[in-house]
Amino acid sequence: MGRKTYELLKDATALDDYRIAVVFANGERGIFDCRPYLSMGYYKPLNDPALFKRVGVSYGWLNWPGDIDIGADDVWADAVRS
């Protein structure tokens, strides 16, 4: 059985320039840049700043209205830790 190599998210706050301040379950903090996702079909609705700012955390993942989500493993891998 594989070992989990990431932490679930505890909190997320939308920032300017399509970035998100995140807090992981272990207390680490970071900034996650969503810009690389915005050209992908599933994530294109997030180009709307009003929708992007409605980011939340559900079951440890980033999520938005409309069943849009980004897994904790991706955020953990790509977030710049502070």
Number of C-alpha atoms within 10 A of each C-alpha: 3 4 5 7 8 15 19 20 26 21 20 22 16 18 14 9 10 19 17 23 18 26 19 20 14 11 12 14 19 19 21 22 17 19 14 9 15 15 12 10 8 12 17 12 16 22 15 11 13 9 13 22 17 14 20 19 19 14 11 18 21 23 19 18 12 8 7 14 17 16 14 20 16 12 24 21 12 14 18 14 13 9
